[in-house]
Amino acid sequence: MPALPATVRARPLPGVRLLTVAVGLLALIVALSVYNLASGETTATWSQVTRALFDAEAARTQDPTLTLFIRDLRLPRILAAVIGGASLGVAGVILQDSLRNPLADPGLLGLLQVASFVVAVAAIYPEVLVGIPLNVLILAAQVVAGIIVLSVVGRIRGPVRIVLIGAALTAFFATMSTLVILLAPFQRTTGITAFNRYVIGSLAAITWGDVTSMAPWLVVAVPLALLGGRALNLLQLGDEMALAGGLNPQRARIALLVLAMALTAPVVANVGPVAFIALLAPHVARGLLTSSEARRVMVVSSLLGAFFLLAADTLGRLLFFPFEVPAGVWTVLLIGPMAIWLVGRRRTAAVTA
């Protein structure tokens, strides 16, 4: 049997590549998490961190202040960043593959501004919540916005059309949010302050309650997204190929978009409208895997999203300590240009190919 060419022999199997990339990203996330737990206003050694995490009673007896910082302030913030970033990474893959649009992400489709409008109303007029969780209100508003996008677009014919509709929705809901703030009664200034802090995108005020409200959405939605991998792979090929594969493109697209919004809603409700992570993570994942197979890309994109948001929060918390810069600022300043460059580079390569 003739020997395989060197280029073929050197190319790792898809499963091996996926495992290697996933383990490497997990190692980065763990290392950055440990660094976050040990760093800040009160620093800690490795033994102090492990004792605070795994022997809380002894840690509280020996050093209650440090234990408070590690268990009740830093750990929820880290978990929220990982959960939020992973959710955005998976949502980005769903949006880009289902719409066949490399520019699709919650921000460019107007979904983040829809969420900001809901939060503005809820912050200024909290009585409108009437016991309804903010996550649910945001999801409902995003579903309405998604239906508007799909009804206007009809059959997906090009990325520019969708982005233009998203830009129109963004402008409309940004204006509505501004009107809510401008017309707010004077006695509602506390709500205005809360909204201004929220709209930047920050994990500074994250609590264990926020983490427990975010985690179930991820636990339920990610397995459903993986089950939808075959539909995403067919939609990447176009509506005609999807029909030939026994899939109803419009129904599948609507279900997948609702799933993407279910992943986005708890993040923007608790962290804020963090931009560009859902846009960049899928593209980097496809580059690392040299594959567009939806399930594999979702796994790596979720880990990349978790790393990106955790890294942004780490920069915001520690780079200019004791001053803090919200994570949303870093995602715009650093991840935004990277996303624009990478997407532009890929589209140029596709045109010249």
VOBA-1610 file (N, C-alpha, C; in pm, whole numbers, padded with zeros to 5 digits, always signed):
BEGIN
Met+00086-00120+00000Met+00000+00000+00000Met+00088+00124+00000Pro+00073+00215-00095Pro+00160+00333-00100Pro+00142+00423+00021Ala+00253+00487+00059Ala+00250+00577+00174Ala+00169+00702+00142Leu+00103+00755+00242Leu+00025+00878+00224Leu+00119+00996+00208Pro+00077+01099+00133Pro+00158+01220+00124Pro+00179+01281+00262Ala+00289+01354+00276Ala+00323+01413+00406Ala+00216+01509+00453Thr+00155+01585+00360Thr+00053+01683+00400Thr-00070+01614+00457Val-00102+01495+00400Val-00217+01421+00450Val-00186+01359+00585Arg-00064+01301+00598Arg-00025+01239+00724Arg-00020+01340+00838Ala+00019+01464+00806Ala+00038+01565+00910Ala-00093+01629+00955Arg-00200+01610+00877Arg-00327+01675+00910Arg-00399+01596+01020Pro-00425+01659+01134Pro-00490+01585+01243Pro-00634+01552+01209Leu-00683+01440+01267Leu-00823+01403+01249Leu-00913+01507+01313Pro-01037+01525+01259Pro-01127+01628+01315Pro-01151+01611+01465Gly-01171+01487+01510Gly-01194+01465+01652Gly-01075+01501+01737Val-00955+01468+01687Val-00833+01501+01761Val-00814+01652+01767Arg-00838+01719+01655Arg-00825+01865+01654Arg-00925+01928+01751Leu-01049+01881+01749Leu-01151+01935+01840Leu-01109+01915+01984Leu-01062+01795+02019Leu-01021+01767+02156Leu-00903+01855+02197Thr-00806+01870+02107Thr-00688+01951+02138Thr-00725+02096+02163Val-00806+02151+02074Val-00847+02291+02088Val-00930+02310+02214Ala-01024+02220+02239Ala-01112+02232+02356Ala-01033+02223+02486Val-00939+02128+02494Val-00859+02115+02616Val-00772+02239+02636Gly-00714+02290+02528Gly-00632+02410+02540Gly-00712+02530+02590Leu-00832+02547+02535Leu-00916+02659+02579Leu-00963+02641+02724Leu-00997+02519+02761Leu-01037+02493+02900Leu-00922+02525+02995Ala-00801+02490+02957Ala-00685+02521+03041Ala-00668+02672+03057Leu-00687+02746+02949Leu-00677+02893+02957Leu-00784+02950+03049Ile-00907+02899+03037Ile-01017+02949+03121Ile-00990+02919+03268Val-00944+02798+03297Val-00914+02762+03436Val-00802+02848+03491Ala-00695+02866+03413Ala-00582+02947+03459Ala-00625+03091+03485Leu-00704+03147+03395Leu-00750+03284+03413Leu-00846+03296+03531Ser-00926+03193+03554Ser-01017+03193+03669Ser-00940+03192+03800Val-00838+03108+03808Val-00756+03102+03929Val-00687+03236+03954Tyr-00636+03296+03846Tyr-00572+03427+03860Tyr-00671+03531+03912Asn-00794+03525+03862Asn-00897+03619+03908Asn-00930+03597+04055Leu-00941+03471+04097Leu-00974+03442+04235Leu-00867+03493+04331Ala-00742+03492+04287Ala-00632+03529+04376Ala-00595+03676+04370Ser-00649+03750+04273Ser-00602+03888+04249Ser-00710+03989+04279Gly-00666+04108+04316Gly-00759+04216+04343Gly-00716+04297+04464Glu-00814+04360+04526Glu-00786+04444+04642Glu-00718+04364+04752Thr-00762+04240+04772Thr-00700+04149+04868Thr-00647+04030+04791Thr-00515+04011+04787Thr-00455+03901+04712Thr-00456+03774+04797Ala-00447+03661+04729Ala-00451+03533+04799Ala-00350+03437+04737Thr-00300+03345+04818Thr-00213+03239+04768Thr-00298+03124+04716Trp-00233+03028+04648Trp-00304+02913+04596Trp-00371+02834+04708Ser-00300+02816+04818Ser-00358+02740+04930Ser-00479+02813+04989Gln-00472+02946+04996Gln-00587+03022+05047Gln-00708+03010+04953Val-00682+03011+04823Val-00791+02998+04727Val-00857+02861+04739Thr-00777+02755+04743Thr-00833+02621+04752Thr-00909+02600+04884Arg-00855+02657+04993Arg-00924+02644+05121Arg-01057+02718+05119Ala-01059+02837+05057Ala-01183+02914+05050Ala-01287+02843+04964Leu-01243+02771+04861Leu-01335+02704+04771Leu-01386+02570+04827Phe-01297+02496+04892Phe-01331+02358+04930Phe-01343+02335+05080Asp-01305+02433+05162Asp-01318+02420+05307Asp-01362+02555+05362Ala-01484+02592+05329Ala-01531+02728+05357Ala-01535+02759+05506Glu-01573+02662+05588Glu-01584+02689+05731Glu-01449+02724+05791Ala-01348+02644+05758Ala-01213+02673+05809Ala-01161+02805+05753Ala-01190+02832+05625Ala-01143+02957+05563Ala-01207+03078+05629Arg-01337+03068+05659Arg-01405+03181+05723Arg-01353+03204+05864Thr-01311+03098+05931Thr-01256+03112+06066Thr-01119+03179+06062Gln-01036+03140+05966Gln-00899+03192+05960Gln-00893+03330+05897Asp-00967+03351+05790Asp-00961+03480+05720Asp-01097+03509+05657Pro-01192+03560+05735Pro-01328+03580+05683Pro-01335+03682+05570Thr-01252+03786+05576Thr-01257+03889+05472Thr-01214+03833+05337Leu-01102+03761+05335Leu-01052+03704+05211Leu-01150+03601+05156Thr-01208+03521+05243Thr-01306+03422+05200Thr-01428+03489+05137Leu-01470+03601+05196Leu-01582+03676+05139Leu-01549+03723+04998Phe-01428+03776+04980Phe-01388+03823+04848Phe-01388+03709+04747Ile-01334+03594+04785Ile-01318+03484+04690Ile-01452+03417+04659Arg-01527+03381+04762Arg-01649+03302+04743Arg-01770+03384+04701Asp-01783+03504+04754Asp-01907+03580+04733Asp-01894+03696+04634Leu-01772+03735+04601Leu-01754+03846+04507Leu-01687+03801+04377Arg-01575+03731+04388Arg-01500+03695+04268Arg-01555+03572+04198Leu-01589+03468+04273Leu-01636+03344+04211Leu-01766+03362+04132Pro-01869+03428+04185Pro-01990+03450+04103Pro-01961+03529+03976Arg-01871+03624+03987Arg-01836+03706+03871Arg-01768+03622+03763Ile-01679+03532+03805Ile-01612+03444+03710Ile-01712+03351+03643Leu-01800+03290+03722Leu-01898+03198+03667Leu-01994+03269+03572Ala-02033+03392+03606Ala-02122+03469+03518Ala-02053+03499+03385Ala-01923+03531+03391Ala-01849+03558+03268Ala-01840+03433+03181Val-01813+03318+03243Val-01801+03193+03168Val-01936+03153+03109Ile-02041+03159+03190Ile-02174+03122+03142Ile-02221+03218+03032Gly-02203+03348+03058Gly-02247+03447+02961Gly-02170+03439+02830Gly-02039+03426+02839Gly-01958+03417+02718Gly-01989+03291+02639Ala-02006+03178+02709Ala-02039+03053+02640Ala-02174+03063+02570Ser-02271+03125+02636Ser-02404+03142+02576Ser-02395+03226+02449Leu-02320+03334+02455Leu-02306+03421+02337Leu-02232+03350+02225Gly-02131+03269+02260Gly-02058+03195+02158Gly-02147+03098+02082Val-02234+03026+02152Val-02326+02933+02086Val-02432+03008+02007Ala-02484+03117+02064Ala-02585+03197+01993Ala-02530+03253+01863Gly-02403+03293+01863Gly-02343+03345+01740Gly-02338+03241+01630Val-02302+03117+01665Val-02299+03009+01565Val-02439+02985+01508Ile-02538+02981+01595Ile-02675+02957+01549Ile-02721+03067+01453Leu-02696+03192+01489Leu-02740+03303+01404Leu-02667+03303+01270Gln-02537+03285+01271Gln-02460+03291+01147Gln-02493+03176+01054Asp-02507+03055+01110Asp-02534+02940+01024Asp-02678+02936+00976Ser-02772+02969+01064Ser-02913+02961+01022Ser-02949+03069+00922Leu-02887+03186+00933Leu-02914+03295+00840Leu-02815+03300+00723Arg-02716+03210+00726Arg-02610+03208+00622Arg-02548+03346+00609Asn-02513+03402+00723Asn-02466+03541+00726Asn-02348+03552+00822Pro-02226+03577+00770Pro-02109+03585+00858Pro-02111+03705+00951Leu-02201+03802+00924Leu-02209+03922+01008Leu-02316+03911+01116Ala-02391+03801+01118Ala-02503+03791+01211Ala-02453+03774+01355Asp-02502+03859+01442Asp-02485+03843+01586Asp-02594+03924+01653Pro-02619+03905+01783Pro-02732+03974+01847Pro-02726+04125+01834Gly-02605+04182+01833Gly-02593+04328+01822Gly-02629+04379+01684Leu-02578+04312+01581Leu-02602+04359+01444Leu-02745+04334+01399Leu-02815+04242+01465Leu-02956+04217+01430Leu-03051+04301+01513Gly-02999+04386+01601Gly-03084+04473+01680Gly-03134+04412+01809Leu-03094+04287+01839Leu-03149+04219+01957Leu-03098+04280+02087Leu-02975+04331+02087Leu-02922+04392+02210Leu-02994+04523+02241Gln-03028+04599+02139Gln-03101+04724+02163Gln-03244+04695+02208Val-03303+04587+02157Val-03435+04547+02205Val-03428+04519+02354Ala-03325+04445+02395Ala-03307+04414+02537Ala-03285+04541+02618Ser-03205+04633+02565Ser-03179+04758+02636Ser-03307+04838+02657Phe-03395+04837+02556Phe-03523+04906+02570Phe-03607+04845+02682Val-03613+04712+02685Val-03689+04644+02790Val-03632+04677+02927Val-03499+04676+02939Val-03435+04707+03067Val-03460+04853+03105Ala-03459+04943+03007Ala-03487+05084+03036Ala-03626+05101+03096Val-03723+05036+03035Val-03861+05044+03087Val-03869+04982+03225Ala-03804+04865+03243Ala-03809+04797+03372Ala-03736+04876+03481Ala-03627+04945+03445Ala-03551+05022+03545Ala-03625+05148+03587Ile-03690+05215+03492Ile-03760+05339+03523Ile-03897+05311+03583Tyr-03963+05207+03533Tyr-04097+05173+03580Tyr-04099+05026+03625Pro-04036+04994+03738Pro-04027+04854+03782Pro-04162+04789+03806Glu-04266+04870+03823Glu-04398+04811+03847Glu-04451+04735+03726Val-04392+04760+03607Val-04441+04690+03487Val-04400+04542+03488Leu-04302+04507+03569Leu-04259+04367+03573Leu-04367+04277+03631Val-04440+04327+03729Val-04549+04253+03795Val-04516+04105+03814Gly-04399+04078+03867Gly-04361+03941+03898Gly-04304+03862+03782Ile-04294+03921+03664Ile-04239+03850+03549Ile-04087+03865+03550Pro-04010+03756+03542Pro-03864+03768+03538Pro-03818+03851+03419Leu-03715+03932+03443Leu-03663+04018+03336Leu-03614+03934+03217Asn-03555+03817+03246Asn-03509+03729+03137Asn-03622+03695+03041Val-03739+03667+03097Val-03854+03627+03015Val-03903+03744+02931Leu-03908+03863+02992Leu-03951+03981+02917Leu-03857+04010+02800Ile-03727+04000+02826Ile-03629+04026+02720Ile-03643+03922+02610Leu-03659+03794+02647Leu-03674+03689+02546Leu-03798+03715+02461Ala-03909+03753+02524Ala-04031+03780+02448Ala-04011+03895+02350Ala-03946+04002+02396Ala-03920+04116+02308Ala-03828+04078+02193Gln-03727+03994+02221Gln-03635+03953+02116Gln-03702+03862+02015Val-03793+03778+02061Val-03866+03692+01968Val-03949+03776+01872Val-04015+03880+01924Val-04091+03971+01838Val-03999+04036+01735Ala-03882+04083+01781Ala-03787+04146+01689Ala-03739+04046+01585Gly-03713+03921+01627Gly-03669+03819+01532Gly-03774+03787+01428Ile-03899+03783+01470Ile-04009+03758+01375Ile-04016+03872+01273Ile-03994+03996+01321Ile-03992+04111+01228Ile-03883+04094+01124Val-03763+04054+01170Val-03651+04036+01077Val-03685+03930+00973Leu-03736+03816+01019Leu-03765+03708+00925Leu-03879+03743+00830Ser-03981+03813+00880Ser-04094+03847+00794Ser-04056+03947+00687Val-03964+04038+00720Val-03920+04136+00621Val-03825+04074+00520Val-03736+03989+00570Val-03635+03931+00483Val-03696+03826+00391Gly-03789+03743+00447Gly-03842+03633+00367Gly-03734+03530+00346Arg-03709+03493+00225Arg-03600+03401+00195Arg-03469+03476+00206Ile-03370+03415+00267Ile-03243+03482+00295Ile-03162+03489+00166Arg-03144+03609+00115Arg-03076+03624-00013Arg-02939+03689-00001Gly-02907+03748+00109Gly-02776+03812+00120Gly-02757+03874+00256Pro-02630+03883+00302Pro-02602+03936+00435Pro-02633+04083+00450Val-02618+04161+00343Val-02637+04306+00354Val-02780+04340+00391Arg-02876+04267+00334Arg-03016+04294+00358Arg-03051+04275+00506Ile-03000+04166+00564Ile-03030+04138+00704Ile-02966+04242+00794Val-02842+04279+00763Val-02773+04378+00846Val-02844+04512+00841Leu-02897+04550+00724Leu-02970+04676+00713Leu-03097+04674+00798Ile-03167+04560+00797Ile-03287+04549+00882Ile-03248+04555+01028Gly-03138+04487+01064Gly-03089+04494+01202Gly-03050+04634+01242Ala-02988+04709+01149Ala-02951+04847+01178Ala-03074+04934+01201Ala-03180+04908+01122Ala-03304+04984+01141Ala-03366+04954+01277Leu-03369+04826+01315Leu-03422+04790+01447Leu-03337+04851+01559Thr-03206+04848+01541Thr-03116+04906+01641Thr-03145+05054+01660Ala-03158+05127+01549Ala-03184+05270+01557Ala-03319+05298+01622Phe-03420+05218+01587Phe-03554+05240+01642Phe-03556+05219+01793Phe-03503+05105+01839Phe-03510+05075+01982Phe-03411+05159+02063Ala-03301+05202+02002Ala-03212+05296+02071Ala-03283+05428+02095Thr-03358+05472+01994Thr-03436+05595+02009Thr-03543+05579+02116Met-03611+05466+02118Met-03713+05441+02218Met-03654+05439+02359Ser-03536+05377+02373Ser-03470+05376+02504Ser-03436+05517+02549Thr-03387+05598+02456Thr-03354+05737+02488Thr-03478+05814+02531Leu-03589+05790+02462Leu-03713+05859+02499Leu-03759+05818+02639Val-03747+05690+02671Val-03787+05645+02805Val-03704+05715+02911Ile-03575+05729+02887Ile-03487+05795+02984Ile-03516+05944+02992Leu-03534+06009+02877Leu-03556+06154+02875Leu-03689+06191+02939Leu-03791+06108+02921Leu-03923+06139+02972Leu-03949+06083+03112Ala-03845+06025+03173Ala-03863+05967+03306Ala-03887+06076+03409Pro-03979+06054+03504Pro-04002+06152+03611Pro-03875+06172+03694Phe-03865+06289+03754Phe-03745+06325+03829Phe-03719+06225+03942Gln-03823+06175+04005Gln-03805+06085+04119Gln-03757+05946+04078Arg-03741+05922+03947Arg-03694+05792+03900Arg-03544+05795+03866Thr-03468+05886+03925Thr-03326+05900+03891Thr-03246+05774+03926Thr-03288+05701+04028Thr-03218+05577+04063Thr-03224+05477+03947Gly-03339+05467+03883Gly-03354+05379+03768Gly-03269+05424+03651Ile-03257+05554+03631Ile-03174+05606+03523Ile-03029+05569+03546Thr-02981+05584+03669Thr-02844+05548+03703Thr-02820+05400+03679Ala-02915+05317+03721Ala-02901+05172+03702Ala-02896+05136+03554Phe-02979+05203+03473Phe-02979+05173+03330Phe-02848+05216+03266Asn-02797+05333+03302Asn-02671+05380+03245Asn-02557+05286+03278Arg-02558+05228+03398Arg-02455+05131+03435Arg-02475+05001+03357Tyr-02601+04964+03338Tyr-02629+04839+03268Tyr-02588+04845+03122Val-02617+04956+03055Val-02602+04963+02910Val-02455+04954+02868Ile-02362+04979+02960Ile-02220+04967+02928Ile-02180+04820+02918Gly-02241+04736+03000Gly-02205+04594+03003Gly-02100+04566+03107Ser-02141+04531+03227Ser-02047+04512+03337Ser-02088+04394+03423Leu-01986+04328+03481Leu-02010+04217+03573Leu-01981+04258+03717Ala-01964+04387+03741Ala-01922+04433+03873Ala-02024+04402+03981Ala-02151+04403+03949Ala-02254+04384+04051Ala-02314+04243+04050Ile-02247+04148+03985Ile-02299+04012+03975Ile-02303+03946+04113Thr-02414+03876+04140Thr-02429+03802+04264Thr-02458+03654+04233Trp-02464+03573+04337Trp-02499+03433+04317Trp-02640+03419+04259Gly-02728+03510+04294Gly-02862+03507+04237Gly-02861+03523+04087Asp-02773+03611+04036Asp-02762+03629+03891Asp-02710+03502+03824Val-02612+03439+03888Val-02555+03316+03832Val-02660+03207+03823Thr-02738+03190+03929Thr-02840+03085+03929Thr-02955+03115+03833Ser-02974+03243+03800Ser-03077+03276+03700Ser-03027+03256+03557Met-02895+03260+03536Met-02837+03241+03403Met-02811+03095+03370Ala-02764+03019+03468Ala-02717+02883+03442Ala-02822+02790+03382Pro-02947+02788+03432Pro-03045+02694+03375Pro-03070+02714+03226Trp-03067+02838+03182Trp-03089+02865+03040Trp-02979+02798+02957Leu-02854+02810+03004Leu-02741+02748+02933Leu-02753+02596+02934Val-02788+02540+03050Val-02797+02394+03064Val-02903+02336+02971Val-03013+02407+02952Val-03121+02358+02867Val-03095+02389+02720Ala-03050+02512+02691Ala-03042+02556+02552Ala-02925+02496+02475Val-02811+02475+02540Val-02694+02424+02467Val-02717+02282+02415Pro-02768+02187+02497Pro-02799+02055+02438Pro-02899+02062+02323Leu-02999+02150+02334Leu-03093+02167+02223Leu-03022+02220+02099Ala-02928+02312+02120Ala-02853+02366+02007Ala-02770+02256+01940Leu-02708+02170+02020Leu-02629+02060+01964Leu-02719+01963+01887Leu-02840+01940+01938Leu-02934+01856+01865Leu-02974+01919+01732Gly-02970+02052+01726Gly-03003+02123+01602Gly-02885+02135+01508Gly-02776+02066+01537Gly-02657+02076+01453Gly-02681+02032+01310Arg-02757+01923+01291Arg-02785+01877+01155Arg-02862+01982+01077Ala-02961+02044+01141Ala-03038+02149+01073Ala-02948+02265+01034Leu-02857+02304+01123Leu-02766+02414+01091Leu-02675+02377+00974Asn-02627+02253+00970Asn-02540+02210+00860Asn-02615+02215+00728Leu-02743+02176+00729Leu-02823+02181+00606Leu-02851+02325+00565Leu-02882+02411+00662Leu-02912+02551+00629Leu-02790+02622+00573Gln-02671+02580+00613Gln-02549+02640+00556Gln-02541+02617+00406Leu-02601+02510+00359Leu-02595+02475+00217Leu-02699+02547+00133Gly-02796+02613+00198Gly-02901+02682+00124Gly-03035+02615+00145Asp-03142+02689+00120Asp-03277+02639+00143Asp-03310+02520+00053Glu-03261+02521-00072Glu-03293+02412-00163Glu-03233+02281-00114Met-03107+02286-00070Met-03042+02165-00019Met-03107+02121+00112Ala-03151+02217+00192Ala-03219+02181+00317Ala-03349+02108+00289Leu-03424+02157+00191Leu-03548+02089+00152Leu-03520+01949+00100Ala-03414+01936+00021Ala-03377+01805-00031Ala-03337+01710+00082Gly-03286+01766+00191Gly-03249+01684+00306Gly-03364+01659+00401Gly-03486+01697+00363Gly-03603+01671+00445Gly-03628+01773+00554Leu-03572+01893+00540Leu-03587+01997+00643Leu-03671+02111+00590Asn-03764+02160+00670Asn-03839+02281+00635Asn-03756+02401+00679Pro-03696+02476+00585Pro-03600+02580+00623Pro-03659+02689+00712Gln-03779+02736+00679Gln-03835+02847+00756Gln-03869+02805+00899Arg-03931+02689+00914Arg-03963+02642+01049Arg-03837+02619+01131Ala-03739+02556+01068Ala-03614+02529+01138Ala-03544+02660+01176Arg-03548+02757+01086Arg-03481+02884+01112Arg-03549+02957+01229Ile-03680+02956+01232Ile-03752+03022+01341Ile-03719+02955+01475Ala-03722+02821+01477Ala-03691+02750+01602Ala-03548+02779+01648Leu-03455+02782+01555Leu-03315+02807+01591Leu-03295+02951+01638Leu-03365+03046+01576Leu-03352+03185+01619Leu-03409+03204+01760Val-03520+03138+01789Val-03575+03145+01926Val-03475+03086+02025Leu-03409+02978+01985Leu-03308+02917+02071Leu-03190+03012+02094Ala-03147+03081+01989Ala-03037+03178+02003Ala-03077+03292+02095Met-03202+03335+02085Met-03249+03443+02172Met-03261+03396+02318Ala-03298+03267+02336Ala-03303+03213+02472Ala-03164+03210+02535Leu-03062+03193+02455Leu-02925+03198+02506Leu-02880+03341+02533Thr-02929+03435+02453Thr-02887+03574+02466Thr-02959+03646+02580Ala-03087+03617+02598Ala-03170+03693+02693Ala-03114+03698+02835Pro-03077+03585+02898Pro-03027+03595+03035Pro-02894+03667+03046Val-02815+03663+02939Val-02686+03734+02943Val-02708+03884+02945Val-02788+03934+02851Val-02809+04078+02846Val-02892+04127+02964Ala-02973+04039+03023Ala-03051+04079+03140Ala-02962+04100+03262Asn-02858+04018+03277Asn-02775+04023+03398Asn-02641+04093+03378Val-02584+04083+03259Val-02452+04142+03233Val-02462+04271+03156Gly-02558+04279+03065Gly-02571+04396+02980Gly-02548+04360+02834Pro-02565+04455+02745Pro-02551+04428+02601Pro-02404+04418+02558Val-02339+04309+02597Val-02198+04289+02563Val-02186+04261+02413Ala-02107+04341+02345Ala-02102+04337+02199Ala-01985+04254+02148Phe-02002+04203+02027Phe-01898+04144+01941Phe-01851+04004+01978Ile-01876+03956+02099Ile-01831+03821+02133Ile-01902+03718+02046Ala-02034+03733+02030Ala-02110+03639+01948Ala-02071+03649+01801Leu-02014+03760+01759Leu-01969+03775+01621Leu-01833+03710+01599Leu-01740+03733+01692Leu-01602+03688+01671Leu-01583+03539+01702Ala-01640+03491+01812Ala-01609+03355+01858Ala-01635+03248+01751Pro-01748+03250+01678Pro-01767+03146+01576Pro-01663+03148+01465His-01620+03268+01425His-01520+03277+01318His-01386+03223+01363Val-01345+03255+01485Val-01220+03201+01537Val-01231+03050+01553Ala-01347+03002+01598Ala-01366+02858+01614Ala-01353+02785+01480Arg-01414+02838+01375Arg-01403+02774+01244Arg-01258+02774+01195Gly-01187+02883+01223Gly-01046+02889+01183Gly-00961+02788+01258Leu-00985+02772+01388Leu-00907+02677+01467Leu-00937+02533+01426Leu-01062+02506+01392Leu-01102+02370+01356Leu-01083+02340+01208Thr-01065+02445+01126Thr-01066+02433+00980Thr-01188+02354+00934Ser-01301+02385+00996Ser-01426+02315+00966Ser-01542+02407+01000Ser-01655+02387+00931Ser-01776+02461+00962Ser-01886+02369+01013Glu-01852+02246+01052Glu-01951+02153+01107Glu-02008+02214+01235Ala-02139+02231+01239Ala-02201+02317+01340Ala-02175+02269+01483Arg-02186+02140+01509Arg-02170+02093+01647Arg-02029+02120+01699Arg-01931+02090+01617Arg-01792+02112+01658Arg-01766+02261+01680Val-01817+02342+01587Val-01796+02486+01598Val-01863+02540+01724Met-01982+02490+01758Met-02051+02537+01878Met-01971+02508+02005Val-01912+02389+02011Val-01832+02353+02130Val-01717+02450+02148Val-01640+02472+02042Val-01523+02559+02052Val-01565+02705+02067Ser-01670+02745+01998Ser-01716+02884+02007Ser-01764+02916+02149Ser-01828+02819+02216Ser-01871+02843+02353Ser-01752+02865+02445Leu-01646+02786+02427Leu-01526+02803+02509Leu-01456+02935+02477Leu-01452+02971+02351Leu-01392+03100+02313Leu-01471+03216+02371Gly-01604+03208+02362Gly-01686+03315+02419Gly-01664+03329+02568Ala-01655+03215+02640Ala-01629+03220+02783Ala-01493+03285+02811Phe-01392+03247+02733Phe-01259+03305+02753Phe-01258+03455+02722Phe-01323+03495+02613Phe-01324+03637+02575Phe-01389+03724+02683Leu-01505+03683+02732Leu-01574+03764+02832Leu-01499+03764+02965Leu-01443+03649+03003Leu-01364+03644+03126Leu-01239+03729+03114Ala-01174+03726+02997Ala-01055+03809+02977Ala-01091+03958+02979Ala-01203+03994+02917Ala-01246+04134+02918Ala-01275+04182+03060Asp-01340+04097+03140Asp-01369+04135+03277Asp-01242+04143+03361Thr-01147+04054+03333Thr-01019+04057+03405Thr-00945+04187+03376Leu-00940+04226+03249Leu-00877+04354+03214Leu-00947+04470+03283Gly-01079+04468+03278Gly-01155+04577+03338Gly-01137+04588+03487Arg-01121+04473+03554Arg-01111+04474+03700Arg-00971+04504+03750Leu-00868+04459+03677Leu-00733+04462+03733Leu-00634+04554+03662Leu-00658+04586+03534Leu-00556+04660+03459Leu-00530+04798+03518Phe-00636+04870+03553Phe-00621+05005+03608Phe-00663+05009+03755Phe-00645+04897+03825Phe-00683+04889+03965Phe-00619+05004+04045Pro-00695+05071+04133Pro-00827+05036+04186Pro-00945+05085+04103Phe-00920+05150+03989Phe-01029+05192+03902Phe-01073+05073+03815Glu-01202+05067+03783Glu-01255+04955+03706Glu-01318+05006+03577Val-01283+04939+03467Val-01341+04968+03337Val-01435+04852+03302Pro-01563+04877+03274Pro-01657+04767+03248Pro-01612+04677+03134Ala-01647+04550+03145Ala-01607+04451+03044Ala-01659+04489+02905Gly-01778+04550+02899Gly-01834+04589+02771Gly-01749+04689+02695Val-01674+04771+02767Val-01583+04866+02701Val-01471+04791+02631Trp-01417+04687+02698Trp-01306+04612+02640Trp-01351+04528+02522Thr-01473+04476+02525Thr-01519+04398+02410Thr-01534+04487+02287Val-01570+04613+02308Val-01581+04706+02195Val-01442+04749+02147Leu-01353+04781+02241Leu-01221+04833+02204Leu-01130+04727+02145Leu-01136+04604+02195Leu-01042+04500+02153Leu-01107+04396+02063Ile-01219+04339+02106Ile-01281+04231+02029Ile-01349+04285+01904Gly-01406+04407+01913Gly-01472+04466+01797Gly-01381+04479+01676Pro-01266+04547+01687Pro-01175+04556+01572Pro-01128+04420+01521Met-01104+04326+01613Met-01062+04192+01571Met-01171+04125+01488Ala-01296+04139+01532Ala-01407+04078+01460Ala-01423+04139+01322Ile-01416+04271+01314Ile-01431+04339+01185Ile-01319+04298+01090Trp-01196+04293+01141Trp-01082+04255+01057Trp-01095+04111+01008Leu-01131+04020+01099Leu-01138+03879+01062Leu-01250+03853+00963Val-01368+03911+00986Val-01480+03891+00894Val-01447+03952+00758Gly-01388+04071+00758Gly-01349+04134+00632Gly-01246+04053+00557Arg-01151+03996+00630Arg-01047+03914+00568Arg-01105+03788+00507Arg-01198+03725+00579Arg-01260+03603+00526Arg-01344+03632+00402Arg-01418+03744+00404Arg-01501+03777+00289Arg-01416+03813+00169Thr-01302+03881+00192Thr-01212+03914+00081Thr-01153+03788+00021Ala-01115+03693+00110Ala-01061+03567+00062Ala-01163+03489-00019Ala-01291+03495+00024Ala-01397+03424-00048Ala-01420+03484-00186Val-01410+03616-00197Val-01431+03683-00325Val-01318+03654-00422Thr-01194+03653-00370Thr-01079+03633-00457Thr-01054+03486-00491Ala-01118+03396-00411Ala-01095+03252-00434Ala-01154+03207-00567
//
